[in-house]
Amino acid sequence: MFNKTNPSYFDEGPWTFEKTEHAVIGLCKILDRYAHKLTLDDLQNDPRCAKIPNLSLNTVQHVIDDTEAKLRRGIKPIENEVIYHTGPHHDDIMLGIMPFINRQMRSPSNQVHFAIMTSGYHSVTDEFLLKALEDTLNFDNVARKNPTEMRRGFCHRILRDAVELWQLKSVAEVENRFETEIENLRNGKANSQEINKLKGEVREFEEELVWAYGGTSLNHVHHLRLGLYNETKTHEPAEGPTIWTPDHERDVMPILNQLRELKPTVITVAIDYEGLGPNTHYKVMQSIAEAVRLWNEETNLMDLRIFGYRNVWSTFHPVEANVYVPVSLNAIAVFEKAFNDSYLTQVKAEFPNPDFDGPFSELAEQIWVKQLKDIQLVLGKNYFYENQHPLIRATHGLLFLKQMTASEFVAYADTMKSNM
């Protein structure tokens, strides 16, 4: 696997077709030239391509054919499946694969579920919650002033969550509690467990909103609230860092029980290395891998397909992915509107990507467009513009996915541990 920690990728171990793909695609990018215009001299003069056994122009054609096969997999309909989309945090699934999901939800033969593994309260600022509590209190006092429906709907949800959280019994109790919490937030007082829970419930509401765009029922959006945020840092032993492993009861069993209950035939998982983006991504992936490993011991999972995805924190090299999903302008428009209307806490993110200052939705779109540009160098722009398939003709971006079997996914997660 090629990554920043393995610069000797081309020199270690036997030569594979993946290395051939990597070398040829890299040469296309270096020369800014379409694959079908590469010459044998171009290949022989490139230090990486020159290592390819039996090098010829047929080598390039094999790369072109394999790239096209990945794209064909990405347009194949997914039907009659139980699909279990997982995300470390609220918005991770959307930012990674929403265009992929929207096509699945159009088929009534699919059962589509969403499981968010953590509460996500770290992503809600005190300032955001303060404004939400103030608005809710104001709407309660001047309900006949006809405030905008979207904001009022959001505040209704805040009110319901607060009433349940603090077991409030009257309007007076609501007002007193809200005034107390507003004062605490204004004064910068440390968040209580109740406030953190309320922040997490704000994120949960956002996730329910975004998938409601496609008609998803509330009982198909699952909030697992794994306790990963409650971990305390421990000192590393003198001989070096330890490999993180999930807590069986806290992290693995809730996922395993849901797999047993829903019996998905398709699972999606964010597969980021530790240290690339929030470490929660890596920990959630390892927790899901352990749950799948245990499930595989008691159930025949030969037909289970697992799609690994990445989003704004890290990306696949084209050769790491084996499925390319077209993204149309229409899909981008729906994605952008759904993000801005649903993820109110993330329009101005508390923890933005260090390489991008703006909404995560814009960064995701930029990644999809760049990924298309890379593949256009291999297949040629005319392949897309003149293709007989409308989905390919409408392509303005690409999602990169890594499809695996259950055993391949567990092995992949183990490999990530060894590469740390």
PAVOKE-786861 format. One line per field, with one value per residue (C-alpha): residue number from 1; x, y, z. Coordinates in Angstrom, 3 decimals, m for minus. Example, Ala and Ser with C-alpha at 12.3 -4.5 7.8 and 13.67 -1.06 7.14 Angstrom:
BEGIN
k = 1 | 2
u = 12.300 | 13.670
v = m4.500 | m1.060
w = 7.800 | 7.140
END
This chain:
BEGIN
k = 1 | 2 | 3 | 4 | 5 | 6 | 7 | 8 | 9 | 10 | 11 | 12 | 13 | 14 | 15 | 16 | 17 | 18 | 19 | 20 | 21 | 22 | 23 | 24 | 25 | 26 | 27 | 28 | 29 | 30 | 31 | 32 | 33 | 34 | 35 | 36 | 37 | 38 | 39 | 40 | 41 | 42 | 43 | 44 | 45 | 46 | 47 | 48 | 49 | 50 | 51 | 52 | 53 | 54 | 55 | 56 | 57 | 58 | 59 | 60 | 61 | 62 | 63 | 64 | 65 | 66 | 67 | 68 | 69 | 70 | 71 | 72 | 73 | 74 | 75 | 76 | 77 | 78 | 79 | 80 | 81 | 82 | 83 | 84 | 85 | 86 | 87 | 88 | 89 | 90 | 91 | 92 | 93 | 94 | 95 | 96 | 97 | 98 | 99 | 100 | 101 | 102 | 103 | 104 | 105 | 106 | 107 | 108 | 109 | 110 | 111 | 112 | 113 | 114 | 115 | 116 | 117 | 118 | 119 | 120 | 121 | 122 | 123 | 124 | 125 | 126 | 127 | 128 | 129 | 130 | 131 | 132 | 133 | 134 | 135 | 136 | 137 | 138 | 139 | 140 | 141 | 142 | 143 | 144 | 145 | 146 | 147 | 148 | 149 | 150 | 151 | 152 | 153 | 154 | 155 | 156 | 157 | 158 | 159 | 160 | 161 | 162 | 163 | 164 | 165 | 166 | 167 | 168 | 169 | 170 | 171 | 172 | 173 | 174 | 175 | 176 | 177 | 178 | 179 | 180 | 181 | 182 | 183 | 184 | 185 | 186 | 187 | 188 | 189 | 190 | 191 | 192 | 193 | 194 | 195 | 196 | 197 | 198 | 199 | 200 | 201 | 202 | 203 | 204 | 205 | 206 | 207 | 208 | 209 | 210 | 211 | 212 | 213 | 214 | 215 | 216 | 217 | 218 | 219 | 220 | 221 | 222 | 223 | 224 | 225 | 226 | 227 | 228 | 229 | 230 | 231 | 232 | 233 | 234 | 235 | 236 | 237 | 238 | 239 | 240 | 241 | 242 | 243 | 244 | 245 | 246 | 247 | 248 | 249 | 250 | 251 | 252 | 253 | 254 | 255 | 256 | 257 | 258 | 259 | 260 | 261 | 262 | 263 | 264 | 265 | 266 | 267 | 268 | 269 | 270 | 271 | 272 | 273 | 274 | 275 | 276 | 277 | 278 | 279 | 280 | 281 | 282 | 283 | 284 | 285 | 286 | 287 | 288 | 289 | 290 | 291 | 292 | 293 | 294 | 295 | 296 | 297 | 298 | 299 | 300 | 301 | 302 | 303 | 304 | 305 | 306 | 307 | 308 | 309 | 310 | 311 | 312 | 313 | 314 | 315 | 316 | 317 | 318 | 319 | 320 | 321 | 322 | 323 | 324 | 325 | 326 | 327 | 328 | 329 | 330 | 331 | 332 | 333 | 334 | 335 | 336 | 337 | 338 | 339 | 340 | 341 | 342 | 343 | 344 | 345 | 346 | 347 | 348 | 349 | 350 | 351 | 352 | 353 | 354 | 355 | 356 | 357 | 358 | 359 | 360 | 361 | 362 | 363 | 364 | 365 | 366 | 367 | 368 | 369 | 370 | 371 | 372 | 373 | 374 | 375 | 376 | 377 | 378 | 379 | 380 | 381 | 382 | 383 | 384 | 385 | 386 | 387 | 388 | 389 | 390 | 391 | 392 | 393 | 394 | 395 | 396 | 397 | 398 | 399 | 400 | 401 | 402 | 403 | 404 | 405 | 406 | 407 | 408 | 409 | 410 | 411 | 412 | 413 | 414 | 415 | 416 | 417 | 418 | 419 | 420
u = 0.000 | 1.431 | 1.343 | 3.529 | 5.094 | 6.253 | 8.343 | 10.052 | 6.729 | 8.103 | 11.249 | 9.953 | 8.373 | 7.246 | 5.973 | 2.161 | m0.371 | m1.215 | 2.353 | 1.966 | m1.219 | 0.477 | 3.448 | 1.402 | m1.144 | 1.721 | 3.401 | 0.168 | 0.043 | 3.731 | 3.493 | m0.111 | m0.861 | m3.683 | m2.765 | m3.542 | m1.014 | 1.886 | 4.718 | 7.017 | 9.839 | 7.771 | 7.409 | 11.026 | 12.363 | 10.271 | 12.197 | 9.075 | 7.499 | 10.861 | 10.601 | 7.395 | 8.019 | 7.469 | 6.881 | 5.020 | 2.143 | m0.126 | 0.784 | m0.979 | m4.032 | m4.293 | m4.358 | m7.018 | m9.154 | m8.857 | m9.774 | m12.851 | m13.858 | m13.738 | m16.034 | m18.429 | m18.675 | m19.589 | m22.621 | m23.993 | m27.325 | m27.513 | m30.898 | m32.553 | m29.971 | m29.935 | m27.429 | m25.732 | m23.914 | m21.590 | m19.894 | m17.564 | m19.319 | m22.430 | m21.778 | m18.947 | m21.205 | m22.654 | m19.280 | m17.889 | m20.580 | m23.931 | m24.216 | m23.602 | m26.359 | m28.975 | m29.176 | m29.646 | m32.527 | m34.407 | m34.975 | m37.776 | m36.183 | m33.358 | m33.474 | m31.056 | m29.805 | m27.411 | m25.375 | m23.389 | m20.934 | m20.197 | m22.298 | m20.329 | m20.757 | m17.178 | m18.307 | m20.921 | m19.502 | m20.705 | m21.539 | m23.826 | m25.637 | m25.967 | m27.698 | m29.932 | m31.039 | m31.667 | m33.730 | m35.716 | m36.488 | m37.514 | m39.776 | m41.434 | m42.257 | m43.364 | m44.736 | m47.310 | m44.704 | m44.401 | m40.627 | m39.045 | m40.202 | m36.759 | m35.380 | m38.556 | m38.491 | m34.898 | m35.787 | m38.731 | m36.271 | m33.967 | m36.962 | m38.053 | m34.513 | m34.073 | m37.404 | m36.409 | m32.829 | m33.686 | m37.181 | m38.802 | m42.468 | m43.663 | m43.021 | m41.549 | m39.084 | m38.102 | m37.476 | m35.470 | m33.306 | m32.660 | m31.785 | m29.343 | m27.642 | m27.509 | m25.790 | m23.305 | m22.432 | m22.055 | m19.657 | m17.584 | m18.393 | m17.184 | m19.840 | m21.758 | m22.518 | m26.056 | m24.874 | m22.557 | m25.452 | m27.625 | m24.875 | m24.765 | m28.533 | m28.200 | m25.832 | m28.222 | m31.044 | m28.841 | m28.149 | m31.838 | m32.590 | m30.082 | m31.303 | m34.919 | m34.164 | m34.312 | m37.290 | m35.426 | m37.498 | m36.217 | m35.996 | m33.412 | m31.012 | m29.183 | m27.219 | m24.876 | m23.064 | m20.011 | m17.872 | m14.728 | m14.877 | m14.649 | m11.214 | m8.444 | m4.904 | m2.367 | 1.394 | 3.176 | 5.456 | 9.214 | 9.576 | 7.239 | 3.563 | 0.952 | m1.501 | m5.007 | m7.634 | m11.387 | m13.086 | m15.205 | m18.290 | m18.194 | m17.162 | m17.706 | m20.833 | m23.232 | m22.113 | m22.190 | m25.690 | m26.918 | m25.322 | m27.082 | m30.390 | m30.319 | m28.352 | m26.918 | m25.681 | m23.774 | m21.756 | m19.898 | m17.028 | m14.711 | m11.200 | m8.692 | m5.236 | m4.540 | m3.338 | m5.079 | m7.895 | m9.637 | m8.352 | m11.975 | m12.195 | m9.472 | m10.875 | m14.387 | m13.036 | m11.159 | m14.297 | m16.391 | m13.703 | m13.712 | m17.521 | m17.431 | m14.758 | m16.931 | m20.055 | m18.173 | m17.479 | m21.193 | m22.700 | m21.868 | m20.786 | m19.593 | m22.017 | m21.383 | m19.872 | m18.012 | m17.233 | m14.472 | m14.688 | m12.773 | m13.866 | m12.363 | m9.623 | m7.812 | m8.247 | m7.531 | m4.899 | m6.751 | m5.090 | m6.232 | m9.868 | m11.556 | m14.921 | m15.367 | m18.851 | m19.890 | m21.146 | m23.371 | m23.995 | m27.466 | m25.979 | m23.603 | m26.473 | m28.538 | m25.484 | m24.680 | m28.228 | m28.687 | m25.427 | m26.213 | m29.823 | m29.149 | m25.686 | m26.093 | m23.255 | m20.828 | m21.341 | m18.632 | m16.848 | m15.108 | m12.387 | m11.851 | m9.485 | m6.011 | m5.718 | m9.100 | m10.931 | m14.576 | m17.566 | m16.637 | m19.148 | m17.053 | m13.906 | m15.652 | m16.781 | m13.244 | m11.956 | m14.564 | m13.702 | m9.970 | m10.520 | m12.427 | m9.584 | m7.108 | m9.236 | m9.874 | m6.112 | m6.397 | m9.640 | m9.679 | m12.307 | m14.147 | m14.760 | m17.024 | m18.454 | m19.409 | m20.277 | m23.505 | m24.361 | m26.108 | m24.592 | m21.097 | m21.927 | m23.264 | m20.120 | m18.624 | m16.848 | m15.948 | m16.192 | m13.432 | m14.428 | m12.630 | m14.904 | m13.940 | m15.256 | m15.651 | m12.337 | m10.562 | m11.874 | m10.705 | m7.296 | m7.157 | m7.832 | m5.096 | m2.686 | m3.442 | m2.362 | 0.940 | 1.607 | 1.295
v = 0.000 | 3.361 | 6.107 | 8.800 | 6.384 | 3.986 | 5.904 | 2.667 | 1.303 | 0.575 | m1.168 | m3.470 | m6.844 | m8.392 | m6.226 | m6.078 | m4.700 | m2.058 | m0.790 | m0.720 | 1.348 | 3.668 | 4.231 | 4.818 | 7.127 | 8.997 | 9.478 | 10.848 | 13.418 | 14.317 | 14.870 | 16.174 | 13.839 | 11.412 | 7.748 | 6.895 | 9.521 | 8.075 | 6.695 | 3.791 | 6.308 | 8.106 | 4.848 | 3.772 | 7.162 | 7.258 | 5.663 | 4.039 | 2.835 | 1.451 | m1.089 | m2.611 | m6.188 | m6.743 | m3.020 | m2.085 | 0.092 | m2.846 | m2.032 | 1.306 | m0.316 | m2.724 | 0.254 | 1.962 | m1.203 | m1.660 | 1.984 | 1.632 | m1.509 | 0.452 | 3.088 | 0.432 | m0.965 | 2.501 | 2.821 | m0.655 | m0.359 | m1.608 | m3.235 | m5.725 | m5.061 | m4.212 | m1.358 | m0.251 | 3.050 | 3.874 | 7.116 | 8.058 | 11.426 | 13.100 | 14.377 | 11.894 | 9.635 | 12.542 | 14.152 | 10.840 | 9.169 | 11.000 | 10.770 | 7.012 | 6.735 | 8.839 | 6.350 | 3.487 | 5.281 | 5.674 | 1.909 | 0.753 | m2.720 | m1.464 | m1.067 | 1.754 | 2.365 | 4.946 | 4.343 | 7.177 | 5.848 | 8.854 | 11.654 | 14.356 | 16.931 | 18.184 | 19.713 | 22.004 | 25.281 | 27.000 | 30.001 | 27.916 | 26.333 | 29.694 | 31.193 | 28.123 | 28.330 | 32.071 | 31.587 | 28.766 | 30.880 | 33.824 | 31.687 | 30.319 | 33.857 | 35.299 | 32.259 | 34.301 | 36.500 | 33.935 | 33.282 | 31.451 | 27.851 | 26.269 | 27.987 | 27.393 | 23.714 | 23.471 | 25.197 | 22.854 | 19.976 | 21.730 | 22.233 | 18.584 | 17.359 | 19.779 | 18.810 | 15.137 | 15.784 | 17.804 | 16.350 | 19.785 | 19.868 | 23.390 | 26.501 | 28.157 | 25.293 | 25.523 | 29.254 | 28.924 | 26.118 | 27.883 | 31.147 | 29.282 | 27.479 | 30.637 | 32.454 | 29.585 | 29.616 | 33.391 | 33.209 | 30.432 | 27.886 | 24.338 | 22.263 | 19.851 | 16.287 | 17.414 | 20.220 | 17.840 | 15.451 | 18.281 | 19.208 | 15.612 | 15.608 | 18.701 | 16.728 | 13.771 | 16.012 | 17.284 | 13.721 | 12.860 | 15.965 | 15.233 | 11.697 | 12.800 | 14.526 | 11.044 | 9.863 | 7.953 | 7.090 | 8.134 | 4.490 | 3.910 | 6.504 | 4.951 | 6.926 | 4.500 | 7.078 | 4.891 | 6.005 | 6.825 | 10.471 | 9.358 | 7.807 | 9.290 | 9.650 | 7.266 | 7.590 | 5.536 | 2.800 | 3.300 | 0.828 | 2.831 | 3.456 | 0.738 | m0.249 | 0.961 | m1.775 | m1.287 | m1.969 | m5.078 | m4.107 | m0.365 | m0.209 | m3.590 | m5.156 | m2.293 | m2.619 | m6.422 | m6.470 | m4.122 | m6.247 | m9.286 | m7.419 | m5.717 | m8.405 | m5.992 | m7.261 | m4.027 | m2.000 | 1.275 | 2.293 | 5.303 | 3.823 | 6.461 | 5.794 | 6.838 | 10.423 | 11.364 | 13.510 | 12.841 | 9.639 | 8.715 | 7.711 | 5.107 | 3.854 | 3.485 | 1.569 | m0.838 | m1.282 | m2.107 | m4.480 | m6.370 | m6.557 | m7.905 | m10.448 | m11.752 | m11.734 | m13.698 | m16.422 | m17.045 | m16.185 | m16.969 | m13.580 | m14.779 | m12.394 | m9.359 | m6.374 | m3.692 | m0.336 | 1.692 | 5.449 | 8.576 | 12.207 | 15.596 | 14.342 | 11.985 | 10.638 | 7.490 | 7.299 | 6.074 | 2.654 | 2.122 | 2.385 | m0.269 | 1.471 | 4.917 | 6.429 | 9.255 | 12.489 | 14.729 | 18.471 | 17.636 | 15.428 | 18.219 | 20.729 | 18.403 | 17.679 | 21.360 | 22.365 | 19.409 | 20.233 | 23.929 | 23.339 | 20.413 | 20.740 | 24.151 | 23.496 | 22.714 | 25.590 | 27.271 | 24.246 | 24.355 | 21.978 | 22.787 | 20.937 | 22.515 | 22.844 | 24.497 | 27.398 | 26.995 | 24.631 | 20.966 | 20.522 | 22.740 | 20.794 | 17.488 | 18.833 | 19.962 | 16.467 | 14.830 | 17.172 | 16.544 | 12.782 | 13.031 | 15.037 | 12.292 | 9.606 | 11.738 | 11.630 | 7.852 | 7.473 | 10.760 | 13.505 | 12.254 | 8.956 | 10.890 | 13.468 | 10.953 | 7.925 | 6.069 | 5.804 | 8.960 | 8.627 | 8.734 | 11.598 | 13.618 | 13.064 | 16.191 | 14.447 | 10.973 | 9.201 | 6.682 | 3.559 | 0.377 | m2.668 | m5.623 | m8.891 | m9.320 | m11.151 | m8.585 | m5.747 | m7.366 | m8.013 | m4.406 | m3.086 | m5.356 | m4.032 | m0.489 | m1.447 | m2.819 | 0.265 | 2.715
w = 0.000 | m1.056 | 1.537 | 3.003 | 5.450 | 2.707 | 0.130 | m1.016 | m2.298 | m5.791 | m4.560 | m1.817 | m2.477 | m5.764 | m8.598 | m8.741 | m11.186 | m8.569 | m8.861 | m12.644 | m12.286 | m9.844 | m12.136 | m15.302 | m13.656 | m12.001 | m15.365 | m16.861 | m14.068 | m14.338 | m18.097 | m17.943 | m20.831 | m21.561 | m21.172 | m24.794 | m25.910 | m23.933 | m26.059 | m25.341 | m24.907 | m22.255 | m20.350 | m20.698 | m19.628 | m16.445 | m13.541 | m12.085 | m15.337 | m16.432 | m13.593 | m15.061 | m16.300 | m20.046 | m20.529 | m23.723 | m24.882 | m23.990 | m20.387 | m20.732 | m22.307 | m19.378 | m16.997 | m19.117 | m19.146 | m15.369 | m14.759 | m16.931 | m15.019 | m11.744 | m13.223 | m14.508 | m10.986 | m9.759 | m12.034 | m11.372 | m9.513 | m5.938 | m5.379 | m3.018 | m0.323 | 3.394 | 3.515 | 6.730 | 6.320 | 9.205 | 10.162 | 13.028 | 13.416 | 12.109 | 8.545 | 7.812 | 5.749 | 3.804 | 3.097 | 1.949 | m0.143 | m0.313 | m4.147 | m3.851 | m1.239 | m3.011 | m5.878 | m3.404 | m1.682 | m4.971 | m5.108 | m2.775 | m2.824 | m0.584 | 3.195 | 3.987 | 7.521 | 8.949 | 12.099 | 13.662 | 16.185 | 18.444 | 19.864 | 18.055 | 20.807 | 20.332 | 17.032 | 18.589 | 19.863 | 23.012 | 20.837 | 18.612 | 21.547 | 23.322 | 20.273 | 19.957 | 23.598 | 23.313 | 20.150 | 21.719 | 24.775 | 22.585 | 20.378 | 23.488 | 24.581 | 21.231 | 19.432 | 17.481 | 15.776 | 12.921 | 12.979 | 10.063 | 9.976 | 9.711 | 12.786 | 14.743 | 13.845 | 15.043 | 18.302 | 18.818 | 18.697 | 21.196 | 23.478 | 23.311 | 23.989 | 26.906 | 28.484 | 28.374 | 29.471 | 32.576 | 33.166 | 32.986 | 33.982 | 33.219 | 31.157 | 34.236 | 34.698 | 31.022 | 31.285 | 34.511 | 33.158 | 29.861 | 31.586 | 33.866 | 30.993 | 28.884 | 31.735 | 32.180 | 28.481 | 28.409 | 31.352 | 29.779 | 32.465 | 31.716 | 29.976 | 32.168 | 31.051 | 30.329 | 28.040 | 26.193 | 25.749 | 24.424 | 21.974 | 20.812 | 20.337 | 18.147 | 15.908 | 15.880 | 14.718 | 11.886 | 10.739 | 10.772 | 8.701 | 5.956 | 5.300 | 5.520 | 2.189 | 0.646 | 2.649 | 5.370 | 8.440 | 11.848 | 12.941 | 10.197 | 11.662 | 14.605 | 17.195 | 18.961 | 21.149 | 21.683 | 24.627 | 22.661 | 23.759 | 27.385 | 26.999 | 29.088 | 27.789 | 29.243 | 29.301 | 26.657 | 27.988 | 27.797 | 24.934 | 22.668 | 21.883 | 22.241 | 19.516 | 20.327 | 20.520 | 20.971 | 24.275 | 23.712 | 25.723 | 25.080 | 21.405 | 19.764 | 21.241 | 20.313 | 16.687 | 16.706 | 18.196 | 15.492 | 12.770 | 14.205 | 14.283 | 10.867 | 8.967 | 6.395 | 3.047 | 2.327 | 4.871 | 4.364 | 6.645 | 6.857 | 6.580 | 7.630 | 8.996 | 12.560 | 12.542 | 9.274 | 10.581 | 13.914 | 15.541 | 16.222 | 12.544 | 12.988 | 16.285 | 14.902 | 11.902 | 14.183 | 16.323 | 13.252 | 11.961 | 15.260 | 15.204 | 11.635 | 12.610 | 15.451 | 13.283 | 10.632 | 13.207 | 13.732 | 10.329 | 6.712 | 5.333 | 1.927 | 0.172 | 2.390 | 0.577 | 2.502 | 0.894 | 2.497 | 1.969 | 2.867 | 2.931 | 3.740 | 6.064 | 3.703 | 0.187 | m1.785 | m4.466 | m7.600 | m7.368 | m3.752 | m4.817 | m6.942 | m7.433 | m9.001 | m8.529 | m10.887 | m9.326 | m11.454 | m11.194 | m9.903 | m7.175 | m6.182 | m5.978 | m3.768 | m1.620 | m1.132 | m0.226 | 2.133 | 3.932 | 4.365 | 5.425 | 7.767 | 9.325 | 10.885 | 13.340 | 10.533 | 8.091 | 10.169 | 11.605 | 14.972 | 13.758 | 10.078 | 7.792 | 8.159 | 4.367 | 3.754 | 5.371 | 4.446 | 4.667 | 4.513 | 1.683 | m0.587 | 0.240 | m0.520 | m3.895 | m4.700 | m3.917 | m6.166 | m9.043 | m8.630 | m8.591 | m11.862 | m13.387 | m12.450 | m14.088 | m17.167 | m17.756 | m17.974 | m19.917 | m21.820 | m21.576 | m24.647 | m22.874 | m20.527 | m22.942 | m25.645 | m23.524 | m24.261 | m20.557 | m19.252 | m15.765 | m17.234 | m19.597 | m16.634 | m14.551 | m12.952 | m10.070 | m8.822 | m5.483 | m4.795 | m2.836 | m1.830 | m2.052 | 0.167 | 1.493 | 5.245 | 5.496 | 3.327 | 5.480 | 8.722 | 7.155 | 5.897 | 9.404 | 10.768 | 8.133 | 9.257 | 12.769 | 11.538 | 9.382 | 12.279
END
